[in-house]
């Protein structure tokens, strides 16, 4: 029996948001430059 993914409400309206949610959102980042990039992009 396959378990269905639990997703946030904000990502359900668009396939691009769903892909982002499933593959990038909430993943730990340990590279300082990449972390800074994500911080700036998420804040924008």
PQR file of N, CA, C, O and H, with PARSE charges and radii, in Angstrom:
ATOM      1  N   UNK A   1       0.844  -1.185   0.000 -0.4000 1.5000
ATOM      2  CA  UNK A   1       0.000   0.000   0.000 -0.0000 2.0000
ATOM      3  C   UNK A   1       0.890   1.250   0.000  0.5500 1.7000
ATOM      4  O   UNK A   1       1.651   1.472   0.941 -0.5500 1.4000
ATOM      5  N   UNK A   2       0.791   2.053  -1.045 -0.4000 1.5000
ATOM      6  CA  UNK A   2       1.604   3.270  -1.170 -0.0000 2.0000
ATOM      7  C   UNK A   2       0.999   4.388  -0.328  0.5500 1.7000
ATOM      8  O   UNK A   2      -0.211   4.611  -0.336 -0.5500 1.4000
ATOM      9  H   UNK A   2       0.172   1.873  -1.809  0.4000 1.0000
ATOM     10  N   UNK A   3       1.865   5.078   0.394 -0.4000 1.5000
ATOM     11  CA  UNK A   3       1.424   6.188   1.224 -0.0000 2.0000
ATOM     12  C   UNK A   3       1.458   7.472   0.398  0.5500 1.7000
ATOM     13  O   UNK A   3       2.466   7.782  -0.238 -0.5500 1.4000
ATOM     14  H   UNK A   3       2.849   4.897   0.400  0.4000 1.0000
ATOM     15  N   UNK A   4       0.370   8.206   0.410 -0.4000 1.5000
ATOM     16  CA  UNK A   4       0.283   9.448  -0.355 -0.0000 2.0000
ATOM     17  C   UNK A   4       1.047  10.560   0.363  0.5500 1.7000
ATOM     18  O   UNK A   4       1.007  10.657   1.589 -0.5500 1.4000
ATOM     19  H   UNK A   4      -0.449   7.955   0.926  0.4000 1.0000
ATOM     20  N   UNK A   5       1.748  11.404  -0.414 -0.4000 1.5000
ATOM     21  CA  UNK A   5       2.518  12.501   0.167 -0.0000 2.0000
ATOM     22  C   UNK A   5       1.588  13.547   0.774  0.5500 1.7000
ATOM     23  O   UNK A   5       0.516  13.845   0.246 -0.5500 1.4000
ATOM     24  H   UNK A   5       1.780  11.325  -1.410  0.4000 1.0000
ATOM     25  N   UNK A   6       2.033  14.083   1.886 -0.4000 1.5000
ATOM     26  CA  UNK A   6       1.330  15.188   2.520 -0.0000 2.0000
ATOM     27  C   UNK A   6       1.978  16.466   2.014  0.5500 1.7000
ATOM     28  O   UNK A   6       3.190  16.640   2.138 -0.5500 1.4000
ATOM     29  H   UNK A   6       2.903  13.840   2.315  0.4000 1.0000
ATOM     30  N   UNK A   7       1.186  17.353   1.452 -0.4000 1.5000
ATOM     31  CA  UNK A   7       1.714  18.606   0.897 -0.0000 2.0000
ATOM     32  C   UNK A   7       1.034  19.802   1.550  0.5500 1.7000
ATOM     33  O   UNK A   7      -0.108  19.726   2.003 -0.5500 1.4000
ATOM     34  H   UNK A   7       0.201  17.212   1.352  0.4000 1.0000
ATOM     35  N   UNK A   8       1.771  20.903   1.584 -0.4000 1.5000
ATOM     36  CA  UNK A   8       1.238  22.161   2.092 -0.0000 2.0000
ATOM     37  C   UNK A   8       0.180  22.696   1.122  0.5500 1.7000
ATOM     38  O   UNK A   8       0.229  22.416  -0.076 -0.5500 1.4000
ATOM     39  H   UNK A   8       2.699  20.964   1.216  0.4000 1.0000
ATOM     40  N   UNK A   9      -0.757  23.451   1.641 -0.4000 1.5000
ATOM     41  CA  UNK A   9      -1.842  23.994   0.834 -0.0000 2.0000
ATOM     42  C   UNK A   9      -1.334  24.933  -0.249  0.5500 1.7000
ATOM     43  O   UNK A   9      -1.903  24.976  -1.340 -0.5500 1.4000
ATOM     44  H   UNK A   9      -0.796  23.678   2.614  0.4000 1.0000
ATOM     45  N   UNK A  10      -0.262  25.692   0.033 -0.4000 1.5000
ATOM     46  CA  UNK A  10       0.216  26.697  -0.911 -0.0000 2.0000
ATOM     47  C   UNK A  10       0.725  26.109  -2.220  0.5500 1.7000
ATOM     48  O   UNK A  10       0.836  26.833  -3.209 -0.5500 1.4000
ATOM     49  H   UNK A  10       0.200  25.657   0.919  0.4000 1.0000
ATOM     50  N   UNK A  11       1.033  24.831  -2.253 -0.4000 1.5000
ATOM     51  CA  UNK A  11       1.646  24.278  -3.466 -0.0000 2.0000
ATOM     52  C   UNK A  11       0.674  23.472  -4.327  0.5500 1.7000
ATOM     53  O   UNK A  11       1.082  22.936  -5.358 -0.5500 1.4000
ATOM     54  H   UNK A  11       0.943  24.243  -1.449  0.4000 1.0000
ATOM     55  N   UNK A  12      -0.550  23.375  -3.951 -0.4000 1.5000
ATOM     56  CA  UNK A  12      -1.476  22.476  -4.633 -0.0000 2.0000
ATOM     57  C   UNK A  12      -2.042  23.015  -5.943  0.5500 1.7000
ATOM     58  O   UNK A  12      -2.646  22.259  -6.704 -0.5500 1.4000
ATOM     59  H   UNK A  12      -0.881  23.810  -3.113  0.4000 1.0000
ATOM     60  N   UNK A  13      -1.864  24.287  -6.219 -0.4000 1.5000
ATOM     61  CA  UNK A  13      -2.518  24.888  -7.380 -0.0000 2.0000
ATOM     62  C   UNK A  13      -1.698  24.833  -8.669  0.5500 1.7000
ATOM     63  O   UNK A  13      -2.207  25.172  -9.738 -0.5500 1.4000
ATOM     64  H   UNK A  13      -1.374  24.901  -5.600  0.4000 1.0000
ATOM     65  N   UNK A  14      -0.440  24.411  -8.581 -0.4000 1.5000
ATOM     66  CA  UNK A  14       0.430  24.487  -9.755 -0.0000 2.0000
ATOM     67  C   UNK A  14       1.440  23.340  -9.745  0.5500 1.7000
ATOM     68  O   UNK A  14       2.065  23.085  -8.716 -0.5500 1.4000
ATOM     69  H   UNK A  14      -0.026  24.136  -7.713  0.4000 1.0000
ATOM     70  N   UNK A  15       1.610  22.648 -10.865 -0.4000 1.5000
ATOM     71  CA  UNK A  15       2.572  21.545 -10.923 -0.0000 2.0000
ATOM     72  C   UNK A  15       4.015  21.967 -10.606  0.5500 1.7000
ATOM     73  O   UNK A  15       4.787  21.182 -10.055 -0.5500 1.4000
ATOM     74  H   UNK A  15       1.102  22.855 -11.701  0.4000 1.0000
ATOM     75  N   UNK A  16       4.372  23.209 -10.955 -0.4000 1.5000
ATOM     76  CA  UNK A  16       5.713  23.707 -10.652 -0.0000 2.0000
ATOM     77  C   UNK A  16       5.898  23.838  -9.148  0.5500 1.7000
ATOM     78  O   UNK A  16       6.950  23.478  -8.620 -0.5500 1.4000
ATOM     79  H   UNK A  16       3.744  23.846 -11.402  0.4000 1.0000
ATOM     80  N   UNK A  17       4.886  24.350  -8.450 -0.4000 1.5000
ATOM     81  CA  UNK A  17       4.948  24.460  -6.994 -0.0000 2.0000
ATOM     82  C   UNK A  17       5.029  23.080  -6.346  0.5500 1.7000
ATOM     83  O   UNK A  17       5.760  22.891  -5.374 -0.5500 1.4000
ATOM     84  H   UNK A  17       4.031  24.643  -8.879  0.4000 1.0000
ATOM     85  N   UNK A  18       4.286  22.126  -6.879 -0.4000 1.5000
ATOM     86  CA  UNK A  18       4.303  20.765  -6.337 -0.0000 2.0000
ATOM     87  C   UNK A  18       5.698  20.166  -6.476  0.5500 1.7000
ATOM     88  O   UNK A  18       6.208  19.550  -5.541 -0.5500 1.4000
ATOM     89  H   UNK A  18       3.692  22.280  -7.668  0.4000 1.0000
ATOM     90  N   UNK A  19       6.315  20.347  -7.646 -0.4000 1.5000
ATOM     91  CA  UNK A  19       7.680  19.832  -7.866 -0.0000 2.0000
ATOM     92  C   UNK A  19       8.657  20.497  -6.895  0.5500 1.7000
ATOM     93  O   UNK A  19       9.492  19.821  -6.293 -0.5500 1.4000
ATOM     94  H   UNK A  19       5.901  20.848  -8.406  0.4000 1.0000
ATOM     95  N   UNK A  20       8.557  21.809  -6.743 -0.4000 1.5000
ATOM     96  CA  UNK A  20       9.418  22.546  -5.810 -0.0000 2.0000
ATOM     97  C   UNK A  20       9.223  22.032  -4.386  0.5500 1.7000
ATOM     98  O   UNK A  20      10.192  21.779  -3.671 -0.5500 1.4000
ATOM     99  H   UNK A  20       7.879  22.359  -7.232  0.4000 1.0000
ATOM    100  N   UNK A  21       7.960  21.880  -3.981 -0.4000 1.5000
ATOM    101  CA  UNK A  21       7.647  21.402  -2.632 -0.0000 2.0000
ATOM    102  C   UNK A  21       8.244  20.023  -2.377  0.5500 1.7000
ATOM    103  O   UNK A  21       8.826  19.777  -1.321 -0.5500 1.4000
ATOM    104  H   UNK A  21       7.172  22.086  -4.562  0.4000 1.0000
ATOM    105  N   UNK A  22       8.097  19.132  -3.342 -0.4000 1.5000
ATOM    106  CA  UNK A  22       8.539  17.748  -3.166 -0.0000 2.0000
ATOM    107  C   UNK A  22      10.057  17.588  -3.232  0.5500 1.7000
ATOM    108  O   UNK A  22      10.607  16.705  -2.573 -0.5500 1.4000
ATOM    109  H   UNK A  22       7.624  19.332  -4.199  0.4000 1.0000
ATOM    110  N   UNK A  23      10.744  18.424  -4.015 -0.4000 1.5000
ATOM    111  CA  UNK A  23      12.169  18.209  -4.253 -0.0000 2.0000
ATOM    112  C   UNK A  23      13.094  19.193  -3.542  0.5500 1.7000
ATOM    113  O   UNK A  23      14.257  18.866  -3.308 -0.5500 1.4000
ATOM    114  H   UNK A  23      10.297  19.141  -4.551  0.4000 1.0000
ATOM    115  N   UNK A  24      12.615  20.388  -3.192 -0.4000 1.5000
ATOM    116  CA  UNK A  24      13.515  21.393  -2.621 -0.0000 2.0000
ATOM    117  C   UNK A  24      13.076  21.918  -1.259  0.5500 1.7000
ATOM    118  O   UNK A  24      13.911  22.113  -0.375 -0.5500 1.4000
ATOM    119  H   UNK A  24      11.670  20.653  -3.382  0.4000 1.0000
ATOM    120  N   UNK A  25      11.795  22.146  -1.081 -0.4000 1.5000
ATOM    121  CA  UNK A  25      11.277  22.758   0.140 -0.0000 2.0000
ATOM    122  C   UNK A  25      11.596  21.886   1.354  0.5500 1.7000
ATOM    123  O   UNK A  25      11.300  20.692   1.364 -0.5500 1.4000
ATOM    124  H   UNK A  25      11.117  21.988  -1.799  0.4000 1.0000
ATOM    125  N   UNK A  26      12.197  22.486   2.365 -0.4000 1.5000
ATOM    126  CA  UNK A  26      12.459  21.789   3.616 -0.0000 2.0000
ATOM    127  C   UNK A  26      13.672  20.876   3.621  0.5500 1.7000
ATOM    128  O   UNK A  26      13.909  20.182   4.611 -0.5500 1.4000
ATOM    129  H   UNK A  26      12.438  23.457   2.356  0.4000 1.0000
ATOM    130  N   UNK A  27      14.440  20.856   2.554 -0.4000 1.5000
ATOM    131  CA  UNK A  27      15.645  20.030   2.510 -0.0000 2.0000
ATOM    132  C   UNK A  27      16.795  20.790   3.169  0.5500 1.7000
ATOM    133  O   UNK A  27      16.986  21.973   2.888 -0.5500 1.4000
ATOM    134  H   UNK A  27      14.248  21.419   1.750  0.4000 1.0000
ATOM    135  N   UNK A  28      17.553  20.145   4.027 -0.4000 1.5000
ATOM    136  CA  UNK A  28      18.669  20.842   4.678 -0.0000 2.0000
ATOM    137  C   UNK A  28      19.750  21.249   3.670  0.5500 1.7000
ATOM    138  O   UNK A  28      20.083  20.495   2.755 -0.5500 1.4000
ATOM    139  H   UNK A  28      17.398  19.184   4.256  0.4000 1.0000
ATOM    140  N   UNK A  29      20.287  22.450   3.857 -0.4000 1.5000
ATOM    141  CA  UNK A  29      21.349  22.970   2.999 -0.0000 2.0000
ATOM    142  C   UNK A  29      22.550  23.263   3.888  0.5500 1.7000
ATOM    143  O   UNK A  29      22.424  23.952   4.900 -0.5500 1.4000
ATOM    144  H   UNK A  29      20.017  23.063   4.600  0.4000 1.0000
ATOM    145  N   UNK A  30      23.716  22.740   3.512 -0.4000 1.5000
ATOM    146  CA  UNK A  30      24.908  22.909   4.329 -0.0000 2.0000
ATOM    147  C   UNK A  30      25.959  23.796   3.662  0.5500 1.7000
ATOM    148  O   UNK A  30      26.966  24.132   4.286 -0.5500 1.4000
ATOM    149  H   UNK A  30      23.818  22.181   2.689  0.4000 1.0000
ATOM    150  N   UNK A  31      25.739  24.176   2.411 -0.4000 1.5000
ATOM    151  CA  UNK A  31      26.658  25.039   1.689 -0.0000 2.0000
ATOM    152  C   UNK A  31      26.255  26.497   1.930  0.5500 1.7000
ATOM    153  O   UNK A  31      25.124  26.882   1.632 -0.5500 1.4000
ATOM    154  H   UNK A  31      24.921  23.903   1.904  0.4000 1.0000
ATOM    155  N   UNK A  32      27.173  27.307   2.466 -0.4000 1.5000
ATOM    156  CA  UNK A  32      26.859  28.696   2.828 -0.0000 2.0000
ATOM    157  C   UNK A  32      26.402  29.530   1.636  0.5500 1.7000
ATOM    158  O   UNK A  32      25.465  30.320   1.757 -0.5500 1.4000
ATOM    159  H   UNK A  32      28.091  26.994   2.707  0.4000 1.0000
ATOM    160  N   UNK A  33      27.049  29.364   0.494 -0.4000 1.5000
ATOM    161  CA  UNK A  33      26.680  30.161  -0.689 -0.0000 2.0000
ATOM    162  C   UNK A  33      25.284  29.779  -1.179  0.5500 1.7000
ATOM    163  O   UNK A  33      24.486  30.650  -1.523 -0.5500 1.4000
ATOM    164  H   UNK A  33      27.809  28.723   0.396  0.4000 1.0000
ATOM    165  N   UNK A  34      24.993  28.489  -1.209 -0.4000 1.5000
ATOM    166  CA  UNK A  34      23.683  28.027  -1.642 -0.0000 2.0000
ATOM    167  C   UNK A  34      22.611  28.450  -0.640  0.5500 1.7000
ATOM    168  O   UNK A  34      21.508  28.828  -1.036 -0.5500 1.4000
ATOM    169  H   UNK A  34      25.642  27.781  -0.929  0.4000 1.0000
ATOM    170  N   UNK A  35      22.920  28.389   0.633 -0.4000 1.5000
ATOM    171  CA  UNK A  35      21.982  28.826   1.661 -0.0000 2.0000
ATOM    172  C   UNK A  35      21.650  30.308   1.503  0.5500 1.7000
ATOM    173  O   UNK A  35      20.489  30.705   1.607 -0.5500 1.4000
ATOM    174  H   UNK A  35      23.816  28.082   0.955  0.4000 1.0000
ATOM    175  N   UNK A  36      22.677  31.123   1.249 -0.4000 1.5000
ATOM    176  CA  UNK A  36      22.450  32.549   1.038 -0.0000 2.0000
ATOM    177  C   UNK A  36      21.573  32.781  -0.190  0.5500 1.7000
ATOM    178  O   UNK A  36      20.665  33.612  -0.161 -0.5500 1.4000
ATOM    179  H   UNK A  36      23.619  30.801   1.165  0.4000 1.0000
ATOM    180  N   UNK A  37      21.848  32.043  -1.271 -0.4000 1.5000
ATOM    181  CA  UNK A  37      21.046  32.167  -2.491 -0.0000 2.0000
ATOM    182  C   UNK A  37      19.577  31.841  -2.210  0.5500 1.7000
ATOM    183  O   UNK A  37      18.685  32.584  -2.620 -0.5500 1.4000
ATOM    184  H   UNK A  37      22.586  31.369  -1.294  0.4000 1.0000
ATOM    185  N   UNK A  38      19.331  30.749  -1.522 -0.4000 1.5000
ATOM    186  CA  UNK A  38      17.953  30.365  -1.203 -0.0000 2.0000
ATOM    187  C   UNK A  38      17.287  31.392  -0.299  0.5500 1.7000
ATOM    188  O   UNK A  38      16.110  31.709  -0.470 -0.5500 1.4000
ATOM    189  H   UNK A  38      20.055  30.145  -1.188  0.4000 1.0000
ATOM    190  N   UNK A  39      18.046  31.914   0.669 -0.4000 1.5000
ATOM    191  CA  UNK A  39      17.503  32.919   1.575 -0.0000 2.0000
ATOM    192  C   UNK A  39      17.046  34.158   0.816  0.5500 1.7000
ATOM    193  O   UNK A  39      15.963  34.685   1.072 -0.5500 1.4000
ATOM    194  H   UNK A  39      19.002  31.657   0.808  0.4000 1.0000
ATOM    195  N   UNK A  40      17.869  34.620  -0.115 -0.4000 1.5000
ATOM    196  CA  UNK A  40      17.525  35.792  -0.918 -0.0000 2.0000
ATOM    197  C   UNK A  40      16.334  35.501  -1.832  0.5500 1.7000
ATOM    198  O   UNK A  40      15.407  36.305  -1.920 -0.5500 1.4000
ATOM    199  H   UNK A  40      18.748  34.192  -0.323  0.4000 1.0000
ATOM    200  N   UNK A  41      16.360  34.359  -2.506 -0.4000 1.5000
ATOM    201  CA  UNK A  41      15.273  34.023  -3.437 -0.0000 2.0000
ATOM    202  C   UNK A  41      13.956  33.806  -2.710  0.5500 1.7000
ATOM    203  O   UNK A  41      12.911  34.244  -3.192 -0.5500 1.4000
ATOM    204  H   UNK A  41      17.114  33.706  -2.434  0.4000 1.0000
ATOM    205  N   UNK A  42      13.982  33.144  -1.570 -0.4000 1.5000
ATOM    206  CA  UNK A  42      12.758  32.900  -0.796 -0.0000 2.0000
ATOM    207  C   UNK A  42      12.189  34.210  -0.241  0.5500 1.7000
ATOM    208  O   UNK A  42      10.974  34.391  -0.176 -0.5500 1.4000
ATOM    209  H   UNK A  42      14.830  32.788  -1.179  0.4000 1.0000
ATOM    210  N   UNK A  43      13.082  35.113   0.156 -0.4000 1.5000
ATOM    211  CA  UNK A  43      12.636  36.398   0.699 -0.0000 2.0000
ATOM    212  C   UNK A  43      12.069  37.324  -0.364  0.5500 1.7000
ATOM    213  O   UNK A  43      11.236  38.184  -0.077 -0.5500 1.4000
ATOM    214  H   UNK A  43      14.069  34.965   0.103  0.4000 1.0000
ATOM    215  N   UNK A  44      12.528  37.139  -1.595 -0.4000 1.5000
ATOM    216  CA  UNK A  44      12.065  37.991  -2.675 -0.0000 2.0000
ATOM    217  C   UNK A  44      10.627  37.657  -2.991  0.5500 1.7000
ATOM    218  O   UNK A  44      10.034  38.266  -3.882 -0.5500 1.4000
ATOM    219  H   UNK A  44      13.204  36.441  -1.829  0.4000 1.0000
TER
END
